Amino acid sequence: MKYTAAADRLRSTGADSWAIYRRAKQMVADGIDVVEMAIGEPDVPTPDFIVEATVDALHRGRTDYAASLGEPNLRAALSARYTRTTGRPITDDQIACLPGTQTALYTVMRTIAGPGDEVILGDPMYATYGPVIAACGATPIPVPLRAERGFRIDPADIEAQITPATTTIFLNSPHNPTGAVLTAHDVRQIGELARNHDVWLVADEVYEELVFAGSTFVSPLADPDFADRTIVLNSLSKSHAAPGFRSGWCVGPAEFCERMRPLSEAFLFGSQPFIADATAVAVQAPSPVAAGMAQRFAARADRLVDALHGQTQLLVNRPAAGMFALVDVSSTSMNGLDYANDLLDNGGVAVMPGSSFGSTLGSWVRVCLTQDDPAFDTGVERIVAHAHANGAGA
């Protein structure tokens, strides 16, 4: 039977990235003692007021078809939020609401990147970015993120990769999997590159409210000099502990949103109105749970650093935000994939190999910071014991 070129392009992407996670889940289901530190889920339930707003909307019959770019009340709420946070007017027609950031990312990329186009982005990267770009027929152009620079993308490295085929510079700050946060100077330099080369600047900002003390989040959307080419993506998933709601959005130029509308209508035809109503309530103020999560994740990252640097030869890149920390496991003489499999089989801890996120993390693994404190500390103890058993003790 015949399949599309897009299906062929994606055939070898994505599945292997989650193999260890799936194996760990099966081991847990089989009754094997595993500390699951591979996938990041918020460590608190969705706030009651969001759940109550959803139920209220259902009781009010908010189950009809929705407006194609989002319900008016949600677009108005997001307009007010971004006007407040950016310090410049953001109007309703600059906002499109979609079922989760992943859907928003695909719809955005499908609108601005296609066959023959190139999209520059950092490596490592969240595991779905490459497949989304490839699904659109465009080519991802990875720029290595270097540990010595705190894994913040270097504007000079971006500039070196810009060609006539480049349509988009794609950013993720705060970054998954590294936890890096771009500085105001970084963002300004990258914005000037986008303007000087007349390309789009797209930023995934889902960890915006999970920034640790000592770091400051800066969005390119706040700079009016780049207003005609900046698109940001966000959702309720991380900030409001609501990943299952699949409530996301993008903010960009009004012309872009209107050009994206037919594509959105072709395969989505709107989101759920009852989810839109709950989201409109949620975004009216900063998340009531994000600050607490950020404090706990930062504290767990500190404990991971203290334990591994004090008792092993494993090296931790302390994150500045988000739900994860990277660990350099080269002292074990194993690459990240072999280490993750060995740690699962012989240490009882599931982590993600760095190679799931790109070519530059071959000797690293990603450790999730979202397990509760007792489980997290047990996992760290097991990582330390495993390091000693593999010649990487202090």
DRENZARO-797671 format. One record per residue (C-alpha): x, y, z; residue number from 1. Coordinates in nm, 3 decimals. Example, Ala and Ser with C-alpha at 12.3 -4.5 7.8 and 13.67 -1.06 7.14 Angstrom:
// residues 2
1.230 | -0.450 | 0.780 | 1
1.367 | -0.106 | 0.714 | 2
END
This chain:
// residues 394
0.000 | 0.000 | 0.000 | 1
0.106 | 0.358 | -0.059 | 2
0.195 | 0.596 | 0.226 | 3
0.273 | 0.967 | 0.223 | 4
0.618 | 1.119 | 0.217 | 5
0.548 | 1.263 | 0.563 | 6
0.479 | 0.916 | 0.704 | 7
0.802 | 0.789 | 0.549 | 8
1.002 | 1.082 | 0.688 | 9
0.878 | 1.017 | 1.040 | 10
0.900 | 0.640 | 1.032 | 11
1.237 | 0.626 | 1.209 | 12
1.184 | 0.917 | 1.449 | 13
1.046 | 0.932 | 1.798 | 14
0.969 | 0.570 | 1.890 | 15
1.312 | 0.479 | 2.029 | 16
1.331 | 0.799 | 2.234 | 17
1.080 | 0.667 | 2.485 | 18
1.185 | 0.300 | 2.489 | 19
1.341 | 0.305 | 2.837 | 20
1.043 | 0.491 | 2.980 | 21
0.803 | 0.233 | 2.835 | 22
1.018 | -0.052 | 2.967 | 23
1.027 | 0.103 | 3.313 | 24
0.648 | 0.142 | 3.316 | 25
0.609 | -0.223 | 3.228 | 26
0.853 | -0.323 | 3.505 | 27
0.649 | -0.125 | 3.757 | 28
0.331 | -0.290 | 3.629 | 29
0.502 | -0.626 | 3.680 | 30
0.570 | -0.543 | 4.043 | 31
0.939 | -0.457 | 4.009 | 32
1.070 | -0.182 | 4.235 | 33
1.167 | 0.107 | 4.006 | 34
1.201 | 0.477 | 4.089 | 35
1.061 | 0.650 | 3.780 | 36
1.275 | 0.959 | 3.706 | 37
1.237 | 0.962 | 3.327 | 38
0.923 | 1.162 | 3.248 | 39
0.824 | 1.495 | 3.400 | 40
0.474 | 1.527 | 3.540 | 41
0.376 | 1.812 | 3.775 | 42
0.407 | 1.697 | 4.137 | 43
0.073 | 1.848 | 4.242 | 44
-0.282 | 1.792 | 4.114 | 45
-0.457 | 2.041 | 3.891 | 46
-0.582 | 2.325 | 4.116 | 47
-0.939 | 2.285 | 4.233 | 48
-1.054 | 2.617 | 4.086 | 49
-0.960 | 2.502 | 3.736 | 50
-1.141 | 2.172 | 3.780 | 51
-1.445 | 2.353 | 3.920 | 52
-1.444 | 2.600 | 3.630 | 53
-1.440 | 2.307 | 3.388 | 54
-1.729 | 2.131 | 3.560 | 55
-1.926 | 2.456 | 3.576 | 56
-1.873 | 2.509 | 3.203 | 57
-1.996 | 2.157 | 3.131 | 58
-2.306 | 2.215 | 3.339 | 59
-2.365 | 2.537 | 3.145 | 60
-2.370 | 2.335 | 2.823 | 61
-2.035 | 2.456 | 2.688 | 62
-1.999 | 2.155 | 2.459 | 63
-2.088 | 2.313 | 2.124 | 64
-1.851 | 2.380 | 1.836 | 65
-1.590 | 2.644 | 1.918 | 66
-1.446 | 2.938 | 1.728 | 67
-1.165 | 2.817 | 1.503 | 68
-0.888 | 3.025 | 1.665 | 69
-1.026 | 3.007 | 2.018 | 70
-1.324 | 3.121 | 2.219 | 71
-1.354 | 3.502 | 2.251 | 72
-1.337 | 3.494 | 2.633 | 73
-1.011 | 3.299 | 2.629 | 74
-0.850 | 3.514 | 2.363 | 75
-0.949 | 3.822 | 2.565 | 76
-0.802 | 3.673 | 2.883 | 77
-0.476 | 3.587 | 2.707 | 78
-0.467 | 3.931 | 2.547 | 79
-0.486 | 4.088 | 2.893 | 80
-0.223 | 3.850 | 3.032 | 81
0.034 | 3.915 | 2.760 | 82
-0.032 | 4.288 | 2.756 | 83
0.046 | 4.283 | 3.128 | 84
0.354 | 4.059 | 3.110 | 85
0.515 | 4.210 | 2.798 | 86
0.438 | 4.572 | 2.875 | 87
0.304 | 4.635 | 2.524 | 88
-0.042 | 4.596 | 2.372 | 89
-0.128 | 4.240 | 2.265 | 90
-0.468 | 4.223 | 2.096 | 91
-0.716 | 3.936 | 2.068 | 92
-0.643 | 3.890 | 1.698 | 93
-0.281 | 3.808 | 1.783 | 94
-0.382 | 3.491 | 1.968 | 95
-0.478 | 3.145 | 1.852 | 96
-0.586 | 2.871 | 2.095 | 97
-0.524 | 2.506 | 2.018 | 98
-0.535 | 2.166 | 2.196 | 99
-0.197 | 2.180 | 2.371 | 100
0.145 | 2.320 | 2.285 | 101
0.228 | 2.023 | 2.066 | 102
-0.069 | 2.092 | 1.839 | 103
0.013 | 2.462 | 1.842 | 104
0.372 | 2.388 | 1.745 | 105
0.270 | 2.171 | 1.452 | 106
0.014 | 2.423 | 1.328 | 107
0.261 | 2.712 | 1.356 | 108
0.536 | 2.523 | 1.176 | 109
0.299 | 2.401 | 0.908 | 110
0.216 | 2.767 | 0.840 | 111
0.572 | 2.903 | 0.816 | 112
0.798 | 2.611 | 0.713 | 113
0.764 | 2.363 | 0.429 | 114
0.962 | 2.158 | 0.176 | 115
1.296 | 2.319 | 0.099 | 116
1.288 | 2.537 | 0.411 | 117
1.527 | 2.515 | 0.705 | 118
1.454 | 2.566 | 1.076 | 119
1.745 | 2.639 | 1.310 | 120
1.715 | 2.506 | 1.666 | 121
1.931 | 2.396 | 1.956 | 122
2.065 | 2.043 | 2.005 | 123
1.975 | 1.895 | 2.255 | 124
1.607 | 1.960 | 2.203 | 125
1.272 | 1.828 | 2.322 | 126
1.218 | 1.497 | 2.146 | 127
0.922 | 1.603 | 1.928 | 128
1.073 | 1.918 | 1.774 | 129
1.265 | 1.743 | 1.499 | 130
0.973 | 1.522 | 1.394 | 131
0.734 | 1.819 | 1.385 | 132
0.967 | 2.010 | 1.154 | 133
1.022 | 1.702 | 0.939 | 134
0.647 | 1.637 | 0.921 | 135
0.611 | 1.979 | 0.760 | 136
0.867 | 1.882 | 0.495 | 137
1.123 | 2.130 | 0.629 | 138
1.474 | 2.044 | 0.745 | 139
1.580 | 2.088 | 1.109 | 140
1.925 | 2.248 | 1.136 | 141
2.062 | 2.167 | 1.482 | 142
2.303 | 2.402 | 1.659 | 143
2.501 | 2.232 | 1.938 | 144
2.432 | 2.368 | 2.287 | 145
2.754 | 2.360 | 2.486 | 146
2.785 | 2.271 | 2.854 | 147
3.055 | 2.534 | 2.907 | 148
2.800 | 2.800 | 2.809 | 149
2.535 | 2.660 | 3.042 | 150
2.362 | 2.503 | 2.738 | 151
2.233 | 2.847 | 2.630 | 152
2.225 | 2.869 | 2.252 | 153
2.500 | 3.095 | 2.114 | 154
2.378 | 3.362 | 1.869 | 155
2.705 | 3.330 | 1.676 | 156
2.635 | 2.961 | 1.620 | 157
2.288 | 3.046 | 1.492 | 158
2.425 | 3.306 | 1.251 | 159
2.676 | 3.056 | 1.112 | 160
2.386 | 2.827 | 1.008 | 161
2.161 | 3.086 | 0.842 | 162
2.121 | 3.030 | 0.468 | 163
1.877 | 3.155 | 0.203 | 164
1.662 | 2.851 | 0.291 | 165
1.626 | 2.951 | 0.656 | 166
1.271 | 3.055 | 0.747 | 167
1.275 | 3.017 | 1.124 | 168
1.492 | 3.037 | 1.434 | 169
1.331 | 2.817 | 1.697 | 170
1.398 | 2.877 | 2.067 | 171
1.299 | 2.691 | 2.382 | 172
1.355 | 2.894 | 2.698 | 173
1.337 | 2.779 | 2.970 | 174
1.484 | 2.478 | 2.797 | 175
1.399 | 2.109 | 2.807 | 176
1.608 | 1.901 | 2.873 | 177
1.889 | 2.130 | 2.997 | 178
1.700 | 2.375 | 3.218 | 179
1.885 | 2.668 | 3.058 | 180
1.726 | 3.014 | 3.054 | 181
1.827 | 3.266 | 2.786 | 182
1.944 | 3.604 | 2.913 | 183
1.804 | 3.937 | 2.796 | 184
2.126 | 3.987 | 2.598 | 185
2.087 | 3.644 | 2.433 | 186
1.729 | 3.718 | 2.334 | 187
1.814 | 4.061 | 2.197 | 188
2.102 | 3.926 | 1.986 | 189
1.890 | 3.642 | 1.847 | 190
1.605 | 3.881 | 1.773 | 191
1.841 | 4.105 | 1.579 | 192
1.957 | 3.805 | 1.376 | 193
1.595 | 3.718 | 1.292 | 194
1.524 | 4.078 | 1.189 | 195
1.845 | 4.123 | 0.988 | 196
1.790 | 3.799 | 0.798 | 197
1.410 | 3.842 | 0.772 | 198
1.318 | 3.509 | 0.935 | 199
1.063 | 3.406 | 1.194 | 200
1.149 | 3.378 | 1.563 | 201
0.944 | 3.105 | 1.733 | 202
0.976 | 3.037 | 2.107 | 203
0.834 | 2.753 | 2.316 | 204
0.781 | 2.905 | 2.662 | 205
0.592 | 2.630 | 2.847 | 206
0.830 | 2.645 | 3.147 | 207
0.796 | 3.024 | 3.180 | 208
0.659 | 3.006 | 3.535 | 209
0.902 | 2.738 | 3.657 | 210
1.215 | 2.955 | 3.675 | 211
1.437 | 2.905 | 3.981 | 212
1.558 | 3.180 | 4.213 | 213
1.852 | 3.370 | 4.066 | 214
1.735 | 3.346 | 3.705 | 215
1.501 | 3.570 | 3.507 | 216
1.281 | 3.471 | 3.216 | 217
1.285 | 3.702 | 2.913 | 218
1.051 | 3.659 | 2.615 | 219
1.125 | 3.795 | 2.268 | 220
0.755 | 3.885 | 2.255 | 221
0.823 | 4.173 | 2.494 | 222
1.050 | 4.352 | 2.246 | 223
0.849 | 4.566 | 2.000 | 224
1.143 | 4.566 | 1.758 | 225
1.068 | 4.201 | 1.679 | 226
0.688 | 4.214 | 1.700 | 227
0.638 | 4.148 | 1.328 | 228
0.824 | 3.816 | 1.336 | 229
0.788 | 3.667 | 1.686 | 230
0.554 | 3.378 | 1.771 | 231
0.547 | 3.228 | 2.121 | 232
0.381 | 2.907 | 2.236 | 233
0.256 | 2.814 | 2.581 | 234
-0.004 | 2.608 | 2.766 | 235
-0.155 | 2.514 | 3.103 | 236
0.031 | 2.184 | 3.113 | 237
0.337 | 2.270 | 3.322 | 238
0.253 | 2.600 | 3.493 | 239
-0.093 | 2.494 | 3.614 | 240
-0.026 | 2.122 | 3.657 | 241
-0.283 | 2.039 | 3.389 | 242
-0.112 | 1.840 | 3.111 | 243
-0.423 | 1.633 | 3.040 | 244
-0.633 | 1.940 | 2.964 | 245
-0.445 | 1.986 | 2.635 | 246
-0.500 | 2.360 | 2.644 | 247
-0.237 | 2.555 | 2.450 | 248
-0.202 | 2.872 | 2.248 | 249
0.028 | 3.079 | 2.033 | 250
0.076 | 3.456 | 2.025 | 251
0.210 | 3.635 | 1.718 | 252
0.133 | 3.896 | 1.456 | 253
-0.235 | 3.929 | 1.367 | 254
-0.157 | 3.858 | 1.001 | 255
0.014 | 3.532 | 1.097 | 256
-0.287 | 3.419 | 1.302 | 257
-0.521 | 3.491 | 1.014 | 258
-0.296 | 3.305 | 0.770 | 259
-0.289 | 3.011 | 1.012 | 260
-0.669 | 3.003 | 1.047 | 261
-0.750 | 2.793 | 0.733 | 262
-0.491 | 2.534 | 0.832 | 263
-0.631 | 2.512 | 1.183 | 264
-0.983 | 2.478 | 1.046 | 265
-0.875 | 2.205 | 0.807 | 266
-0.781 | 1.956 | 1.076 | 267
-0.895 | 2.092 | 1.415 | 268
-1.210 | 2.300 | 1.376 | 269
-1.168 | 2.451 | 1.721 | 270
-1.098 | 2.333 | 2.075 | 271
-1.336 | 2.236 | 2.354 | 272
-1.534 | 2.538 | 2.485 | 273
-1.547 | 2.402 | 2.841 | 274
-1.166 | 2.375 | 2.845 | 275
-1.144 | 2.727 | 2.703 | 276
-1.360 | 2.861 | 2.986 | 277
-1.143 | 2.696 | 3.250 | 278
-0.828 | 2.825 | 3.081 | 279
-0.967 | 3.177 | 3.069 | 280
-1.013 | 3.164 | 3.446 | 281
-0.667 | 3.011 | 3.500 | 282
-0.464 | 3.267 | 3.305 | 283
-0.610 | 3.574 | 3.473 | 284
-0.333 | 3.560 | 3.737 | 285
-0.002 | 3.380 | 3.784 | 286
-0.038 | 3.010 | 3.859 | 287
-0.100 | 2.937 | 4.229 | 288
0.109 | 2.617 | 4.209 | 289
0.402 | 2.710 | 3.983 | 290
0.611 | 2.892 | 4.244 | 291
0.591 | 2.598 | 4.483 | 292
0.688 | 2.354 | 4.210 | 293
0.984 | 2.569 | 4.110 | 294
1.107 | 2.582 | 4.470 | 295
1.078 | 2.206 | 4.514 | 296
1.241 | 2.127 | 4.180 | 297
1.530 | 2.363 | 4.256 | 298
1.579 | 2.207 | 4.600 | 299
1.584 | 1.857 | 4.449 | 300
1.835 | 1.972 | 4.187 | 301
2.055 | 2.101 | 4.471 | 302
2.032 | 1.767 | 4.653 | 303
2.121 | 1.584 | 4.333 | 304
2.427 | 1.808 | 4.285 | 305
2.536 | 1.768 | 4.647 | 306
2.501 | 1.389 | 4.644 | 307
2.658 | 1.317 | 4.307 | 308
2.938 | 1.571 | 4.329 | 309
3.013 | 1.470 | 4.687 | 310
2.999 | 1.093 | 4.649 | 311
3.059 | 1.009 | 4.281 | 312
3.242 | 1.119 | 3.970 | 313
2.913 | 1.192 | 3.794 | 314
2.872 | 1.558 | 3.702 | 315
2.540 | 1.745 | 3.723 | 316
2.449 | 2.048 | 3.516 | 317
2.241 | 2.244 | 3.765 | 318
1.928 | 2.369 | 3.583 | 319
1.802 | 2.726 | 3.608 | 320
1.439 | 2.626 | 3.549 | 321
1.205 | 2.344 | 3.461 | 322
1.161 | 1.985 | 3.574 | 323
1.490 | 1.816 | 3.483 | 324
1.864 | 1.802 | 3.544 | 325
2.132 | 1.662 | 3.315 | 326
2.399 | 1.426 | 3.446 | 327
2.728 | 1.354 | 3.266 | 328
2.791 | 0.978 | 3.309 | 329
3.112 | 0.951 | 3.106 | 330
3.305 | 0.855 | 3.422 | 331
3.128 | 0.517 | 3.412 | 332
3.283 | 0.446 | 3.068 | 333
2.929 | 0.398 | 2.937 | 334
2.741 | 0.617 | 2.694 | 335
2.413 | 0.764 | 2.811 | 336
2.194 | 0.499 | 2.648 | 337
2.390 | 0.205 | 2.791 | 338
2.406 | 0.376 | 3.129 | 339
2.030 | 0.435 | 3.138 | 340
1.959 | 0.073 | 3.053 | 341
2.211 | -0.052 | 3.311 | 342
2.079 | 0.183 | 3.579 | 343
1.727 | 0.056 | 3.516 | 344
1.826 | -0.312 | 3.518 | 345
2.081 | -0.304 | 3.799 | 346
2.001 | 0.012 | 3.992 | 347
1.623 | 0.026 | 3.987 | 348
1.603 | 0.384 | 3.852 | 349
1.457 | 0.499 | 3.520 | 350
1.617 | 0.802 | 3.355 | 351
1.618 | 0.922 | 2.995 | 352
1.932 | 0.884 | 2.783 | 353
2.059 | 1.216 | 2.653 | 354
2.061 | 1.077 | 2.300 | 355
1.679 | 1.093 | 2.308 | 356
1.718 | 1.469 | 2.278 | 357
1.985 | 1.503 | 2.012 | 358
2.339 | 1.416 | 1.914 | 359
2.526 | 1.635 | 2.164 | 360
2.424 | 1.449 | 2.480 | 361
2.570 | 1.108 | 2.402 | 362
2.737 | 1.081 | 2.743 | 363
2.455 | 1.239 | 2.943 | 364
2.121 | 1.136 | 3.094 | 365
1.820 | 1.344 | 3.197 | 366
1.693 | 1.304 | 3.552 | 367
1.339 | 1.414 | 3.641 | 368
1.294 | 1.634 | 3.949 | 369
0.920 | 1.580 | 3.992 | 370
0.906 | 1.270 | 4.211 | 371
0.806 | 1.345 | 4.570 | 372
1.094 | 1.393 | 4.812 | 373
1.110 | 1.038 | 4.958 | 374
1.103 | 0.873 | 4.614 | 375
1.346 | 1.129 | 4.472 | 376
1.595 | 1.080 | 4.754 | 377
1.569 | 0.701 | 4.716 | 378
1.642 | 0.739 | 4.345 | 379
1.947 | 0.957 | 4.415 | 380
2.078 | 0.703 | 4.668 | 381
2.043 | 0.429 | 4.407 | 382
2.225 | 0.639 | 4.146 | 383
2.511 | 0.689 | 4.392 | 384
2.528 | 0.317 | 4.471 | 385
2.520 | 0.231 | 4.102 | 386
2.807 | 0.473 | 4.034 | 387
3.019 | 0.306 | 4.301 | 388
2.941 | -0.035 | 4.155 | 389
3.060 | 0.088 | 3.814 | 390
3.388 | 0.248 | 3.917 | 391
3.256 | 0.604 | 3.928 | 392
3.257 | 0.654 | 4.303 | 393
3.426 | 0.954 | 4.458 | 394
END
